[in-house]
Amino acid sequence: MKTIVLLFILGLSFVSYAQNEQQNKDTKKMEYNKLTEFERYVILEKGTERPFTGKYTDYKENGTYVCKQCGAALYKSTDKFDSHCGWPSFDDEIDGAVKRTVDADGRRTEITCANCGGHLGHVFMGEGFTDKNTRHCVNSVSLDFIPAEKDTKKGKQ
C-alpha cells in the first residue's frame, strides 16, 4: 500500500512539473515579437524572401542586426558586405548567436537564431568574398536593426 501511495505522489509531482515546464515554454513564446504572416512563413516555416526585395539588402547604417522574432543580437554592421546575391550578407556572427545545421539535402547549411530557433537563411564557405571566406546569406525579414546610437544609449541607461 505504501508503494502505491508513493507512486501516486510521484506521479502527481511529475504532472505538476510537466505542466510548469509547458507553462514556462508558453510564457517564453508569448515574449516573442508578433510576426506578420510572411515573417512567420520565413522564420518559422523556413521560407525564403525573393532576392533583392529585402529591406536590409543594401542597408549601410552602423549598428546591430537582431532577430526579428526574439530580439537577440546576431550580427554587427561591420561584418556586413556587398555580395550582390540579393540578400544581406555577413562574414561573421556575434559569438554564440547563430546555430548551423546541415539541410536535409546535405548540400547547404541552414542558420537559425541560437536563442529562439528562428530561420535566418544559409551560410556558405569558400566563396572568397572576404578574408573570412564566409557568407551568411540572411533573409531581411528575419532581422531588425538597432542603430549604433541607440546601442550606446541603451548601454548608458
C-alpha beads as a LAMMPS data file, in Angstrom:
LAMMPS data file: protein, C-alpha beads

157 atoms
156 bonds

1 atom types
1 bond types

-500.0 500.0 xlo xhi
-500.0 500.0 ylo yhi
-500.0 500.0 zlo zhi

Masses

1 110.0

Atoms # bond

1 1 1 0.000 0.000 0.000
2 1 1 2.862 2.417 0.830
3 1 1 4.351 1.737 -2.610
4 1 1 1.087 2.638 -4.337
5 1 1 0.778 5.877 -2.342
6 1 1 4.411 6.754 -3.105
7 1 1 3.914 6.091 -6.828
8 1 1 0.753 8.200 -6.765
9 1 1 2.592 11.124 -5.130
10 1 1 5.499 10.808 -7.575
11 1 1 3.020 10.757 -10.461
12 1 1 1.362 13.951 -9.226
13 1 1 4.766 15.584 -8.824
14 1 1 5.716 14.676 -12.380
15 1 1 2.423 16.006 -13.786
16 1 1 2.898 19.254 -11.871
17 1 1 6.489 19.542 -13.144
18 1 1 5.406 18.873 -16.749
19 1 1 2.642 21.493 -16.520
20 1 1 5.096 24.067 -15.138
21 1 1 7.568 23.309 -17.943
22 1 1 4.851 23.723 -20.580
23 1 1 3.714 26.966 -18.947
24 1 1 7.322 28.249 -18.981
25 1 1 7.613 27.397 -22.694
26 1 1 4.291 29.096 -23.446
27 1 1 5.336 32.180 -21.473
28 1 1 8.625 32.310 -23.355
29 1 1 6.778 32.116 -26.688
30 1 1 4.473 34.943 -25.616
31 1 1 7.507 37.150 -25.053
32 1 1 8.458 36.905 -28.745
33 1 1 7.640 39.744 -31.101
34 1 1 4.424 39.463 -33.069
35 1 1 5.154 38.350 -36.635
36 1 1 3.287 39.045 -39.851
37 1 1 2.091 36.114 -41.949
38 1 1 5.114 36.438 -44.268
39 1 1 7.550 36.758 -41.351
40 1 1 6.081 33.562 -39.865
41 1 1 6.499 31.836 -43.235
42 1 1 10.201 32.700 -43.406
43 1 1 11.147 32.491 -39.707
44 1 1 9.009 29.567 -38.529
45 1 1 8.422 27.587 -41.736
46 1 1 11.936 28.169 -43.131
47 1 1 10.784 30.019 -46.207
48 1 1 12.820 32.498 -48.247
49 1 1 12.087 36.020 -49.388
50 1 1 12.664 36.863 -53.051
51 1 1 16.164 38.179 -53.863
52 1 1 16.718 41.956 -53.955
53 1 1 13.403 42.658 -52.186
54 1 1 14.504 42.817 -48.544
55 1 1 14.844 45.994 -46.513
56 1 1 18.426 45.293 -45.428
57 1 1 19.928 44.019 -48.697
58 1 1 21.680 47.325 -49.455
59 1 1 21.396 48.870 -45.985
60 1 1 24.591 50.695 -44.896
61 1 1 23.912 52.077 -41.395
62 1 1 26.106 51.321 -38.350
63 1 1 24.577 49.196 -35.630
64 1 1 23.451 45.698 -34.754
65 1 1 21.158 43.314 -36.598
66 1 1 18.893 41.400 -34.232
67 1 1 16.460 38.507 -34.591
68 1 1 13.017 39.729 -35.697
69 1 1 11.308 37.111 -33.507
70 1 1 13.159 37.374 -30.190
71 1 1 15.421 40.433 -30.446
72 1 1 18.696 38.562 -29.813
73 1 1 21.762 40.296 -31.275
74 1 1 23.010 38.333 -34.308
75 1 1 25.311 40.421 -36.497
76 1 1 27.322 43.645 -36.327
77 1 1 27.060 46.019 -39.258
78 1 1 30.866 45.965 -39.516
79 1 1 30.599 42.310 -40.632
80 1 1 28.116 43.094 -43.431
81 1 1 29.396 43.187 -47.003
82 1 1 28.087 43.505 -50.565
83 1 1 27.903 40.066 -52.129
84 1 1 25.335 41.104 -54.770
85 1 1 23.456 37.832 -54.118
86 1 1 20.120 39.523 -53.343
87 1 1 20.129 39.106 -49.561
88 1 1 22.068 40.769 -46.732
89 1 1 25.464 39.080 -46.356
90 1 1 27.682 38.881 -43.293
91 1 1 31.078 37.226 -42.959
92 1 1 30.820 36.740 -39.200
93 1 1 28.190 36.455 -36.479
94 1 1 28.150 37.559 -32.855
95 1 1 29.675 34.724 -30.813
96 1 1 27.083 32.093 -29.927
97 1 1 24.216 33.906 -31.676
98 1 1 23.771 31.696 -34.729
99 1 1 23.290 27.945 -34.907
100 1 1 24.356 25.998 -38.012
101 1 1 22.550 22.846 -39.167
102 1 1 23.130 20.851 -42.339
103 1 1 19.988 20.887 -44.538
104 1 1 18.188 17.639 -45.256
105 1 1 19.656 17.636 -48.778
106 1 1 23.167 17.722 -47.273
107 1 1 24.288 20.440 -49.683
108 1 1 23.640 23.594 -47.704
109 1 1 23.970 24.709 -44.094
110 1 1 20.953 26.416 -42.561
111 1 1 21.441 29.180 -39.992
112 1 1 18.985 29.850 -37.181
113 1 1 18.863 32.136 -34.167
114 1 1 20.539 30.282 -31.301
115 1 1 18.113 31.890 -28.849
116 1 1 14.712 31.124 -30.407
117 1 1 15.447 28.846 -33.363
118 1 1 14.058 31.287 -35.932
119 1 1 15.207 30.625 -39.510
120 1 1 17.675 33.209 -40.807
121 1 1 18.962 31.758 -44.079
122 1 1 22.077 29.787 -45.055
123 1 1 25.833 30.048 -44.634
124 1 1 28.313 29.362 -47.423
125 1 1 32.047 28.798 -47.122
126 1 1 34.921 29.102 -49.587
127 1 1 33.471 31.676 -51.971
128 1 1 36.287 34.201 -51.459
129 1 1 34.143 37.316 -50.983
130 1 1 36.055 38.355 -47.844
131 1 1 39.196 37.339 -45.956
132 1 1 36.990 35.295 -43.600
133 1 1 35.784 33.324 -46.648
134 1 1 32.287 33.028 -45.143
135 1 1 28.921 34.352 -46.326
136 1 1 25.875 34.321 -44.087
137 1 1 23.042 34.828 -46.580
138 1 1 20.199 36.165 -44.401
139 1 1 16.574 36.993 -45.127
140 1 1 15.951 40.680 -44.332
141 1 1 12.535 39.731 -42.960
142 1 1 14.292 37.654 -40.261
143 1 1 16.080 40.750 -38.963
144 1 1 15.517 44.026 -37.171
145 1 1 18.165 46.714 -36.910
146 1 1 19.282 48.750 -33.919
147 1 1 21.280 51.836 -34.934
148 1 1 24.641 52.331 -33.187
149 1 1 23.471 55.477 -31.368
150 1 1 20.596 53.524 -29.781
151 1 1 23.008 50.723 -28.773
152 1 1 25.132 53.326 -26.990
153 1 1 22.138 54.901 -25.258
154 1 1 20.914 51.501 -24.046
155 1 1 24.317 50.814 -22.521
156 1 1 24.246 54.084 -20.553
157 1 1 20.778 53.557 -19.039

Bonds

1 1 1 2
2 1 2 3
3 1 3 4
4 1 4 5
5 1 5 6
6 1 6 7
7 1 7 8
8 1 8 9
9 1 9 10
10 1 10 11
11 1 11 12
12 1 12 13
13 1 13 14
14 1 14 15
15 1 15 16
16 1 16 17
17 1 17 18
18 1 18 19
19 1 19 20
20 1 20 21
21 1 21 22
22 1 22 23
23 1 23 24
24 1 24 25
25 1 25 26
26 1 26 27
27 1 27 28
28 1 28 29
29 1 29 30
30 1 30 31
31 1 31 32
32 1 32 33
33 1 33 34
34 1 34 35
35 1 35 36
36 1 36 37
37 1 37 38
38 1 38 39
39 1 39 40
40 1 40 41
41 1 41 42
42 1 42 43
43 1 43 44
44 1 44 45
45 1 45 46
46 1 46 47
47 1 47 48
48 1 48 49
49 1 49 50
50 1 50 51
51 1 51 52
52 1 52 53
53 1 53 54
54 1 54 55
55 1 55 56
56 1 56 57
57 1 57 58
58 1 58 59
59 1 59 60
60 1 60 61
61 1 61 62
62 1 62 63
63 1 63 64
64 1 64 65
65 1 65 66
66 1 66 67
67 1 67 68
68 1 68 69
69 1 69 70
70 1 70 71
71 1 71 72
72 1 72 73
73 1 73 74
74 1 74 75
75 1 75 76
76 1 76 77
77 1 77 78
78 1 78 79
79 1 79 80
80 1 80 81
81 1 81 82
82 1 82 83
83 1 83 84
84 1 84 85
85 1 85 86
86 1 86 87
87 1 87 88
88 1 88 89
89 1 89 90
90 1 90 91
91 1 91 92
92 1 92 93
93 1 93 94
94 1 94 95
95 1 95 96
96 1 96 97
97 1 97 98
98 1 98 99
99 1 99 100
100 1 100 101
101 1 101 102
102 1 102 103
103 1 103 104
104 1 104 105
105 1 105 106
106 1 106 107
107 1 107 108
108 1 108 109
109 1 109 110
110 1 110 111
111 1 111 112
112 1 112 113
113 1 113 114
114 1 114 115
115 1 115 116
116 1 116 117
117 1 117 118
118 1 118 119
119 1 119 120
120 1 120 121
121 1 121 122
122 1 122 123
123 1 123 124
124 1 124 125
125 1 125 126
126 1 126 127
127 1 127 128
128 1 128 129
129 1 129 130
130 1 130 131
131 1 131 132
132 1 132 133
133 1 133 134
134 1 134 135
135 1 135 136
136 1 136 137
137 1 137 138
138 1 138 139
139 1 139 140
140 1 140 141
141 1 141 142
142 1 142 143
143 1 143 144
144 1 144 145
145 1 145 146
146 1 146 147
147 1 147 148
148 1 148 149
149 1 149 150
150 1 150 151
151 1 151 152
152 1 152 153
153 1 153 154
154 1 154 155
155 1 155 156
156 1 156 157
